[in-house]
Amino acid sequence: MKLSQLCKEIGLEFSGDDVEITGLHTLAQANSSELSFFNDKKYLKELPHTQAVAVLIEEQYAELLPEETIALITDEPYLKLALASKFFAHKIETKSGDVKKGDNCDIDRLAVFGKGVILGDNVTIMAGAYVGDNVTIGSNTLIYPNVTIYHHSKIGQNCILHAGVVIGADGYGFAHTKMGEHVKIYQNGNTVLEDDVEIGANSTIDRAVFGTTYIRKGTKIDNLIQIGHNCDIGEHSLMAGQSGVAGSTKTGRNLILGGQSAVSGHLELGDFVTIAGKSGVTKSLKSGKTYAGFPAIEHRDWLRNQVKLTSWLKKKTLK
């Protein structure tokens, strides 16, 4: 899409050299044909180094951009990004296409496929499953009934997706107008499950806004779990039922997430971190430790606090 046309569609004036825009991405990852945006000072250091062809940005920060990057001046860069995202979204259609299947696949006649689907060898797909456009599924993977795999998702080898799983649904992303209205940010990335991943019944893994949501190899996810957009869940992690991870959080390998625990967004958790059940993680955590409580602290400190609290309550009761 031409930049001049895009600016017209989202309500910006543009009179510079016209260029083709092929997509949207972050400041750090955008290439020379992609549009980016700046609305958070913590990404200030990325402005001088971005390769984006154009950036939605407030006027006070525009001088920090590289000379060759076009500054699209606006006091609402995040909102303008939301409006622009619609024009790069995958076109949703109900048309089916021929499936490229490997050897010995077992596909129920009530499974539904989009266009450009590729299956490895020995893939089993049961009744009521939907596999969207340009999805790839690796060999020896088992898809139980009523699983939904959205477009452009990638499922590795030896995976198991239990009934009701949803892979690649839109992440929860909205920009807000000055009047408090909510404008959808179209989620134009994808979701990747690496090899040997198992996802429990009715769990959901959201697709990325840009780029990819990753579930790394060997990870096992229980029933009723939510993984937000742009998360990167490390290898061989374990997540118990009703737990969840908010968007853009990255974890190391062998994370253990107890039942009904939750992790906030935009955090980093180290390798071999254990989170006790019902805990709430609100900040990044170091490797190799166990955490508990809300907000989550080291488990031994949480235990001490519980002993002190119990002792204090007993004294109050005796009085």
C-alpha positions, 0 to 999 in steps of 0.5 A: 500500500502506498504511504500517501494512501495509507495516510489519507485512510488514517487521517494524516497529511502527507506530501513527501516522497511516496513509498510502498508500505508492506507491513507494520513492525516494532522500531527494532524489527521493522525493515525498510518497507515497513511502518513503525510507531513510537509512543513509549519513552522506554523505547527512546534509544531505538529511535536513532537505529530503526530501519523503518521507512516511516514512523508514527511519532510526536513532533518533539521526538521526530529529530531523533529518527535517522535522516532517511526515515519519514516522520509521520507527525501525530499526537496519537501515534498508537491510535494511528497505528491501530487504524493502519493495522486494518489495511495489513490484516489477512483477508478472512474467507470461507473458501477451502483449498486443497490440502498438501498431505504427507504419508499415512495421514488420518483426517476426519471428513468433518475437519475443515481446511483453509487454503495453503495447508501443509501436513506432515506424515502421520498427522491425525485430525479429528472431527470438527477441527478447523485449520486455517489458511497457510497453516503447517502441521508437523509429522506425528501430530494429533489434533483432537475434536473441535480444535481451531488453528487460525491462519499462518500458525505453525505446529511442530512435530509430535504435538498434541492439541486437545479438544477445544484448543484455539491457536492463533486467535487475535491478541487482546489489543486496542487503542483508545480515543480521547473520548474513551472509544476502543479501536481494534489493533489487528493482530498481523503476526502468527503463532508457532508451536515447536516440536513435542508441545502438548496443549490441554483442553480449552486453552488458548494461545494468541497470535502476535501483533507483529512477529510471532508468539512462541511456545518452545519445544517440549512445553506442556500446557494444562487445560484452561490456560491463556497465553497472550500475544507476543509471548515467548514461552521457553523450552520444556516449561510446565503450566498447571490449569487456570494459569496465564501469561499476559502479552509480550512476556518472555520466559526461560526454559523449564518454567513451572507455573502453578495452578491459577497463577498469573504473570503480568505482561512485558516481563522476563523470567529466567531459566528454571523459575517456579511460581507457586499456585495462585501467585501473581508475578508483577516484575521480572524474576531471576533464574533458578528460584521459587516464588509465591504470593501476590506480588510474588516474592521468593518462596522462603520470604513468603513463608516467613511473612505468613508465619509472622502474619499468623503470629500477629493475628493470634496475638490480636485474637488473645487480646 
